């Protein structure tokens, strides 16, 4: 039985955080910045997080369970509720 291998092209472009969220560099941020506004160029410096619509496809490519930004925030809120209760 062959082993499951993660998609190496995707693995090089993203980072999976300890909590299972996906971080990646923003697209369209490499060159041709002269026609973009300063606010837009500044937003390219921040790392993006994968949204819930992309998680299913990404987890299939990487062969591991992943969390979206929304799922992580929801899980964190539930933990706070459990601690206070």
C-alpha positions in Angstrom: 0.0 0.0 0.0 1.6 3.3 -1.0 1.9 6.2 1.5 -0.1 9.4 1.3 2.2 12.3 0.2 1.4 15.9 0.8 1.3 18.3 -2.1 4.8 19.8 -2.1 4.0 22.9 -4.1 1.3 23.8 -1.6 3.4 22.9 1.4 6.1 25.3 0.3 3.7 28.2 -0.1 1.8 27.9 3.2 2.5 27.5 6.9 0.3 25.4 9.2 0.2 27.0 12.6 0.2 25.0 15.9 -3.6 25.4 16.2 -4.1 24.1 12.6 -4.8 27.4 10.8 -3.3 28.1 7.4 -1.1 31.2 6.9 0.1 32.3 3.5 1.5 35.4 1.7 -1.0 37.6 -0.1 -1.3 37.3 -3.8 -0.5 40.2 -6.3 2.2 41.6 -3.9 5.4 40.9 -5.8 5.7 43.6 -8.4 3.8 46.3 -10.4 3.0 48.2 -7.2 3.2 51.7 -8.7 -0.5 51.6 -9.9 -1.7 50.3 -6.5 -2.6 52.5 -3.5 -0.4 52.8 -0.5 -3.1 51.2 1.7 -3.3 48.2 -0.7 0.5 47.8 -0.7 0.6 47.9 3.1 -2.1 45.2 3.3 0.1 42.9 1.2 2.7 42.9 4.0 0.3 41.1 6.4 -0.1 37.3 6.2 -3.4 36.0 5.1 -5.4 33.2 6.7 -7.3 30.5 4.8 -11.1 30.9 4.9 -13.6 28.1 5.6 -14.4 27.6 1.9 -10.8 26.6 1.1 -10.1 24.3 4.0 -11.7 21.2 2.6 -9.6 21.3 -0.6 -6.4 22.2 1.3 -6.8 19.4 3.9 -7.2 16.9 1.0 -4.0 18.1 -0.6 -2.0 17.9 2.7 -3.6 14.8 4.2 -4.3 16.3 7.6 -7.1 18.1 9.4 -7.0 21.9 9.2 -8.9 24.8 10.7 -10.1 28.0 9.1 -9.7 31.4 10.8 -13.5 31.4 11.6 -13.4 27.9 13.0 -10.4 28.7 15.2 -12.1 31.9 16.6 -15.3 29.9 17.3 -13.3 27.2 19.1 -11.4 29.8 21.2 -14.7 31.4 22.2 -16.1 28.1 23.2 -13.1 27.4 25.4 -13.5 30.8 27.1 -17.1 30.0 27.8 -16.2 26.6 29.3 -13.6 28.2 31.5 -15.9 30.8 32.9 -18.8 28.4 33.5 
